[in-house]
Amino acid sequence: MIEEFSLTQSNTGASCPIESARLQQLLAGPELAGVMLEAHANLFASIAVLVTQAEITQMHAVIAAIERVVALPAWRRQHQTGAQFQPSNPGVFFGYDFHLNADGAHLIEINTNAGGAFLNDLLLRSQCNVALPGKKLALDELEQAIVAMFRREWELQCGAAPLRSIVIVDEAPSSQYLYPEFVLAQQMFERAGMVCLIADPAGLQARGDGVYCGEVRVDMVYNRLTDFSLQQFPHLLRAYEKQKIVLTPHPQAYALYADKRNLAQLTDTAYLSSLGAEQSTIATLQAGIPQTRMVAAQDAEQWWAERKLWFFKPASGFGSKGTYRGDKITKRVFEEIMQGEYVAQRLAPPGERQINTAEGGAAALKFDVRCYVYQGEVQLIAARMYQGQTTNFRTPGGGFALVRVVD
């Protein structure tokens, strides 16, 4: 059961508990029956995160600056995947993750298969009759906007032909923590008149006239795999490159945006200037992205001496796996980092909220803010609340949280 907590300290001094009865009703409804197990008790936070308009403005500015850089011909040439086929669809649900603190908004990561949008839509709908401070940060008619985004992906590749079938693909999908989101997505697509299946990539078969999942011919694959290059799934990669399916998001989107090595380039002023980026764009990125550098073993002595200033991330990692705060690492872990392909990002502390627990005590929860973006447009802004080094769904009172903007 999701318990209600009251916010006792924030940057506004306001209290903003969410209403959980309607959310519980939706979670117990037919859309999610059988998939919301005890393991999902901390999927949704019990309070909203309050942010300022200045923070929202800066996040929008950073996203727009990155879009301008990625649009530069030199950037696109240097970040091609090597495949002959270059998709015309940009990819759905880019996730720009920010830490907010007294120094502003700081982009810590870009994801091209960002999870949580369907679950946050559910959270928004559960609060439709609740008086919360500030205003929501989501497009009006969000469900229609999401469906239109997938149809746009199809149209960019296939023109005016109707999009009839979507398969949501992940490894052993029913065992994934965010499987409830797949069920929500399936229901949404079916309400829009499409056939939607949830499948492991092994469930897709190439036939003479296309790709099939069982007896359903697949028009589009909504890709939730974390092998971003699809090297582990050559049959799916071939189908994408031969244009037998529309794949979204796809390896090219990852190469252009989400490879963590890109963060080092986006904070390298000389490199950006060499590409032809405008100085105003460079200044926005310098202010909004913590300095990021590639880690090289020959600099191990310096990295060890400065480790407390940095956060170490595997260049091709996902979901906080293999990430370490420099002040928490042991010598053994440090040596593994030096031998792996890592980037280091200047520490930008996340925001924090104090909550009152059901037992009458208090707890501090960290949070990050995720902007869901399509073709440069921010569709939805949500937060993830947690305790520990990185985001997780194990913290009582934590999980996905509403974000409200206040004066």
C-alpha positions as CSV (number, residue, x, y, z in Angstrom):
1,M,0.0,0.0,0.0
2,I,1.3,3.4,-0.9
3,E,1.3,5.5,2.3
4,E,0.9,9.3,2.4
5,F,3.6,11.5,3.7
6,S,3.6,15.2,4.1
7,L,6.5,17.4,2.7
8,T,8.0,19.3,5.6
9,Q,10.8,21.1,3.9
10,S,11.3,22.2,0.3
11,N,12.6,25.1,-1.7
12,T,9.2,26.7,-1.4
13,G,8.3,25.7,2.2
14,A,5.1,24.2,0.8
15,S,3.5,20.9,1.7
16,C,2.5,18.7,-1.2
17,P,1.3,15.2,-0.4
18,I,-0.3,13.3,-3.2
19,E,-3.7,11.6,-3.0
20,S,-3.2,7.8,-3.1
21,A,-6.8,6.4,-3.0
22,R,-7.4,7.0,-6.7
23,L,-3.9,5.7,-7.6
24,Q,-4.6,2.6,-5.6
25,Q,-7.8,2.2,-7.5
26,L,-6.1,2.4,-10.8
27,L,-3.3,0.1,-9.8
28,A,-5.9,-2.5,-8.8
29,G,-7.9,-2.1,-12.0
30,P,-7.9,-4.4,-15.0
31,E,-5.0,-2.6,-16.7
32,L,-2.5,-3.8,-14.1
33,A,-4.3,-6.7,-12.4
34,G,-1.7,-9.4,-11.7
35,V,1.4,-7.4,-12.4
36,M,1.5,-5.0,-9.4
37,L,3.2,-7.3,-7.0
38,E,4.8,-6.6,-3.6
39,A,8.0,-5.8,-5.4
40,H,6.4,-2.6,-6.8
41,A,5.4,-1.2,-3.4
42,N,7.9,1.7,-3.9
43,L,7.1,2.4,-7.5
44,F,5.4,5.8,-6.8
45,A,6.5,8.4,-4.3
46,S,4.0,9.8,-1.8
47,I,4.8,13.4,-2.3
48,A,5.3,15.7,-5.3
49,V,8.5,17.6,-6.1
50,L,8.2,21.4,-6.3
51,V,10.4,23.2,-8.7
52,T,10.8,26.8,-9.8
53,Q,10.2,28.3,-13.3
54,A,13.9,29.3,-13.4
55,E,14.8,25.6,-13.1
56,I,12.3,24.6,-15.8
57,T,13.6,27.4,-18.1
58,Q,17.2,26.2,-17.7
59,M,16.3,22.6,-18.4
60,H,14.5,23.6,-21.6
61,A,17.5,25.7,-22.6
62,V,19.9,22.8,-22.1
63,I,17.7,20.4,-24.1
64,A,17.4,23.0,-27.0
65,A,21.2,23.6,-27.0
66,I,21.8,19.8,-27.3
67,E,19.3,19.6,-30.2
68,R,21.2,22.4,-32.0
69,V,24.6,20.6,-31.5
70,V,23.2,17.2,-32.7
71,A,21.8,18.9,-35.8
72,L,25.2,20.1,-36.8
73,P,26.5,18.1,-39.9
74,A,29.9,17.6,-38.3
75,W,28.3,16.1,-35.1
76,R,26.1,13.7,-37.2
77,R,29.0,12.6,-39.3
78,Q,31.2,11.8,-36.3
79,H,28.4,9.9,-34.5
80,Q,27.1,7.6,-37.2
81,T,26.7,3.9,-36.3
82,G,28.3,2.7,-39.6
83,A,25.1,1.1,-40.9
84,Q,24.2,2.0,-44.5
85,F,20.6,2.6,-43.5
86,Q,20.0,5.9,-41.8
87,P,16.5,6.0,-40.2
88,S,14.4,9.1,-40.7
89,N,12.5,8.7,-37.4
90,P,14.3,10.3,-34.5
91,G,13.1,7.8,-31.8
92,V,10.6,8.1,-28.9
93,F,11.0,9.0,-25.3
94,F,14.3,10.7,-25.0
95,G,15.0,11.1,-21.3
96,Y,17.0,14.1,-20.0
97,D,17.9,13.5,-16.4
98,F,18.8,16.5,-14.2
99,H,20.0,17.2,-10.7
100,L,18.6,20.4,-9.2
101,N,20.4,22.3,-6.5
102,A,21.3,25.8,-5.4
103,D,23.6,26.2,-8.4
104,G,20.8,25.4,-10.9
105,A,19.8,22.5,-13.1
106,H,22.6,20.0,-14.1
107,L,22.1,17.4,-16.8
108,I,23.7,14.2,-15.7
109,E,22.5,11.8,-18.4
110,I,20.6,11.4,-21.6
111,N,18.6,8.2,-22.3
112,T,17.0,7.1,-25.6
113,N,14.8,4.4,-24.2
114,A,13.8,6.2,-21.0
115,G,11.2,4.3,-19.0
116,G,8.4,5.6,-16.8
117,A,6.3,7.8,-19.2
118,F,3.3,5.5,-19.1
119,L,3.5,5.1,-15.4
120,N,3.8,8.8,-14.8
121,D,0.8,9.3,-17.1
122,L,-1.1,7.0,-14.7
123,L,0.1,9.0,-11.7
124,L,-1.0,12.2,-13.3
125,R,-4.5,10.8,-14.1
126,S,-4.8,9.6,-10.5
127,Q,-4.5,13.2,-9.3
128,C,-7.0,14.8,-11.6
129,N,-9.4,15.8,-8.8
130,V,-6.7,16.8,-6.3
131,A,-5.8,20.4,-5.5
132,L,-2.0,20.5,-5.6
133,P,0.1,23.7,-5.5
134,G,1.5,25.1,-8.8
135,K,0.9,23.7,-12.2
136,K,1.5,20.3,-13.8
137,L,4.4,19.8,-16.2
138,A,2.9,17.7,-19.0
139,L,1.2,18.2,-22.3
140,D,-2.5,18.5,-22.3
141,E,-4.1,15.2,-23.6
142,L,-0.9,13.4,-22.9
143,E,-2.2,10.0,-24.0
144,Q,-3.1,11.4,-27.4
145,A,0.3,13.1,-27.7
146,I,2.1,9.8,-26.9
147,V,0.0,7.9,-29.5
148,A,0.6,10.6,-32.1
149,M,4.4,10.4,-31.4
150,F,4.4,6.7,-32.3
151,R,2.3,7.4,-35.4
152,R,4.7,10.1,-36.4
153,E,7.6,7.7,-36.1
154,W,5.8,5.4,-38.5
155,E,4.9,8.1,-41.0
156,L,8.5,9.4,-41.2
157,Q,9.5,6.0,-42.4
158,C,6.4,4.6,-44.2
159,G,4.3,7.6,-45.2
160,A,0.5,7.5,-45.1
161,A,0.0,3.8,-44.6
162,P,-1.8,3.0,-41.3
163,L,0.2,1.8,-38.3
164,R,-1.6,-1.4,-37.4
165,S,0.7,-3.4,-35.0
166,I,3.3,-2.6,-32.4
167,V,5.4,-5.1,-30.4
168,I,7.0,-4.0,-27.2
169,V,10.3,-5.8,-27.0
170,D,12.5,-6.5,-24.0
171,E,14.4,-9.5,-22.7
172,A,12.1,-11.7,-20.6
173,P,9.6,-8.8,-20.4
174,S,7.4,-10.2,-17.7
175,S,10.4,-10.4,-15.4
176,Q,11.4,-6.7,-15.9
177,Y,10.7,-4.4,-13.0
178,L,8.9,-1.9,-15.3
179,Y,6.7,-4.6,-16.9
180,P,3.6,-2.9,-15.5
181,E,4.5,0.0,-17.8
182,F,4.5,-2.4,-20.8
183,V,1.0,-3.4,-19.8
184,L,-0.1,0.3,-19.6
185,A,1.5,0.9,-23.0
186,Q,-0.3,-2.1,-24.5
187,Q,-3.6,-0.9,-23.2
188,M,-3.0,2.6,-24.6
189,F,-2.2,1.4,-28.1
190,E,-5.2,-1.0,-28.1
191,R,-7.4,1.9,-27.2
192,A,-6.0,3.7,-30.2
193,G,-7.1,0.8,-32.5
194,M,-3.7,-1.0,-32.9
195,V,-2.7,-4.6,-32.2
196,C,-0.1,-4.5,-29.4
197,L,1.9,-7.5,-28.1
198,I,4.7,-7.7,-25.5
199,A,7.5,-10.1,-26.5
200,D,11.1,-11.2,-26.0
201,P,13.2,-10.6,-29.1
202,A,13.4,-14.3,-29.5
203,G,9.7,-14.2,-30.2
204,L,10.2,-12.3,-33.5
205,Q,10.7,-14.3,-36.7
206,A,11.7,-13.0,-40.1
207,R,9.5,-14.3,-43.0
208,G,9.4,-13.6,-46.7
209,D,7.0,-10.7,-46.4
210,G,8.2,-9.2,-43.1
211,V,8.7,-9.8,-39.4
212,Y,6.1,-11.7,-37.3
213,C,5.3,-12.2,-33.7
214,G,3.3,-15.3,-33.7
215,E,0.8,-14.8,-36.5
216,V,0.9,-11.0,-36.2
217,R,2.9,-9.2,-38.8
218,V,4.9,-6.5,-37.0
219,D,4.8,-2.9,-38.3
220,M,6.7,-1.3,-35.4
221,V,9.0,-2.5,-32.6
222,Y,8.9,-0.3,-29.5
223,N,12.5,-1.1,-28.3
224,R,13.1,-1.4,-24.6
225,L,16.3,-3.4,-24.9
226,T,19.4,-2.2,-23.1
227,D,21.8,-3.6,-25.8
228,F,21.6,-0.2,-27.6
229,S,23.6,-1.4,-30.6
230,L,21.5,-4.6,-30.9
231,Q,24.7,-6.7,-31.4
232,Q,23.2,-9.4,-29.2
233,F,20.1,-9.5,-31.4
234,P,21.4,-9.7,-35.0
235,H,18.0,-10.8,-36.4
236,L,16.4,-7.7,-35.0
237,L,19.3,-5.5,-36.2
238,R,19.0,-7.0,-39.7
239,A,15.2,-6.4,-39.8
240,Y,15.8,-2.8,-38.8
241,E,18.6,-2.2,-41.3
242,K,16.6,-3.8,-44.1
243,Q,13.5,-1.7,-43.2
244,K,11.3,-4.7,-42.5
245,I,10.2,-2.9,-39.4
246,V,10.2,0.6,-37.9
247,L,12.3,0.4,-34.8
248,T,12.0,3.1,-32.1
249,P,14.2,4.1,-30.4
250,H,17.1,2.8,-32.6
251,P,20.9,2.5,-32.5
252,Q,21.4,5.7,-34.4
253,A,19.5,7.7,-31.8
254,Y,21.7,6.2,-29.0
255,A,24.9,7.1,-30.9
256,L,23.8,10.7,-31.5
257,Y,22.4,11.4,-28.0
258,A,22.9,8.9,-25.3
259,D,26.3,7.4,-25.5
260,K,27.9,8.7,-22.2
261,R,31.1,9.7,-24.1
262,N,29.0,12.4,-25.8
263,L,28.7,14.2,-22.4
264,A,32.5,14.7,-22.5
265,Q,32.2,16.3,-26.0
266,L,29.2,18.4,-25.0
267,T,31.4,20.0,-22.2
268,D,34.5,20.4,-24.4
269,T,34.4,24.0,-25.6
270,A,37.2,23.6,-28.1
271,Y,35.5,20.6,-29.7
272,L,32.1,22.3,-29.9
273,S,33.7,25.3,-31.5
274,S,35.4,23.1,-34.1
275,L,32.0,21.7,-35.0
276,G,30.6,25.2,-35.6
277,A,28.4,25.5,-32.5
278,E,27.5,29.1,-31.6
279,Q,29.0,30.6,-28.4
280,S,25.6,31.0,-26.8
281,T,24.9,27.3,-27.2
282,I,28.3,26.5,-25.8
283,A,27.7,28.8,-22.8
284,T,24.3,27.1,-22.1
285,L,25.9,23.7,-22.1
286,Q,28.8,24.8,-19.9
287,A,26.3,26.1,-17.3
288,G,24.0,23.1,-17.6
289,I,26.1,20.0,-17.9
290,P,28.8,19.2,-15.2
291,Q,32.3,18.8,-16.7
292,T,32.7,15.3,-18.0
293,R,35.9,13.6,-19.0
294,M,37.0,10.2,-20.4
295,V,38.9,8.2,-17.8
296,A,42.4,6.9,-18.9
297,A,44.5,4.4,-17.0
298,Q,47.6,6.4,-17.5
299,D,46.1,9.2,-15.3
300,A,45.2,6.8,-12.5
301,E,47.3,8.6,-9.9
302,Q,45.5,11.9,-10.6
303,W,42.1,10.3,-10.7
304,W,42.7,8.7,-7.3
305,A,43.8,12.0,-5.8
306,E,40.7,13.8,-7.2
307,R,38.2,11.0,-6.9
308,K,36.0,12.7,-4.4
309,L,35.1,15.4,-6.9
310,W,33.8,13.0,-9.5
311,F,31.1,10.5,-10.3
312,F,32.3,7.5,-12.4
313,K,30.0,5.9,-15.0
314,P,30.6,3.1,-17.6
315,A,30.5,4.7,-21.1
316,S,27.9,2.2,-22.3
317,G,26.1,1.5,-19.0
318,F,22.5,1.9,-18.1
319,G,20.2,2.0,-15.1
320,S,23.0,3.2,-12.7
321,K,24.8,-0.2,-13.1
322,G,28.5,0.1,-12.4
323,T,28.3,3.7,-11.4
324,Y,30.2,5.0,-8.3
325,R,30.6,8.2,-6.4
326,G,34.3,8.8,-6.1
327,D,34.2,9.4,-2.4
328,K,32.6,5.9,-1.9
329,I,34.9,3.7,-4.0
330,T,37.4,1.2,-2.7
331,K,40.9,0.8,-4.2
332,R,39.7,-2.5,-5.8
333,V,36.7,-0.8,-7.5
334,F,38.9,2.1,-8.6
335,E,41.4,-0.3,-10.3
336,E,38.5,-1.9,-12.1
337,I,37.3,1.6,-13.3
338,M,40.8,2.3,-14.6
339,Q,40.7,-0.9,-16.7
340,G,37.2,-0.3,-18.0
341,E,35.8,2.3,-20.4
342,Y,34.5,4.9,-18.0
343,V,33.6,8.6,-18.0
344,A,33.9,10.8,-15.0
345,Q,31.4,13.6,-14.3
346,R,31.9,16.4,-11.8
347,L,29.7,15.8,-8.8
348,A,26.4,17.8,-9.0
349,P,24.5,16.9,-5.8
350,P,20.8,16.0,-6.4
351,G,18.0,17.9,-4.7
352,E,16.6,16.6,-1.4
353,R,13.2,16.6,0.3
354,Q,12.5,15.9,4.0
355,I,9.5,13.7,4.5
356,N,7.6,12.6,7.6
357,T,7.3,8.9,7.8
358,A,4.3,6.9,8.9
359,E,6.1,6.0,12.1
360,G,6.4,9.6,13.0
361,G,10.0,10.1,12.2
362,A,11.7,12.0,9.3
363,A,13.7,10.9,6.3
364,A,15.7,12.7,3.6
365,L,15.0,11.6,0.1
366,K,17.1,12.7,-2.9
367,F,15.5,13.2,-6.3
368,D,16.4,13.7,-9.9
369,V,14.1,15.2,-12.6
370,R,13.5,13.6,-15.9
371,C,12.3,15.4,-19.0
372,Y,10.6,13.2,-21.6
373,V,11.3,14.7,-25.0
374,Y,10.3,14.1,-28.6
375,Q,11.8,16.0,-31.5
376,G,13.0,18.7,-29.0
377,E,9.6,19.1,-27.4
378,V,9.3,18.4,-23.7
379,Q,6.2,16.3,-23.3
380,L,6.3,15.5,-19.6
381,I,8.5,16.2,-16.6
382,A,8.6,13.7,-13.7
383,A,10.9,13.0,-10.8
384,R,12.4,9.9,-9.1
385,M,12.9,10.0,-5.3
386,Y,15.3,7.7,-3.6
387,Q,18.0,7.1,-0.9
388,G,21.5,5.9,-1.7
389,Q,24.0,6.7,-4.4
390,T,21.7,6.3,-7.4
391,T,18.0,6.2,-8.3
392,N,16.2,3.0,-7.3
393,F,12.7,1.8,-6.4
394,R,13.6,0.3,-3.0
395,T,13.1,3.4,-0.8
396,P,9.9,3.6,1.3
397,G,8.1,6.8,0.2
398,G,10.2,7.0,-2.9
399,G,9.7,6.1,-6.6
400,F,8.3,8.1,-9.5
401,A,7.0,11.5,-8.3
402,L,4.8,14.3,-9.7
403,V,6.6,17.5,-10.5
404,R,4.8,20.9,-10.0
405,V,6.2,24.3,-10.9
406,V,5.6,27.1,-8.4
407,D,6.6,30.7,-8.2
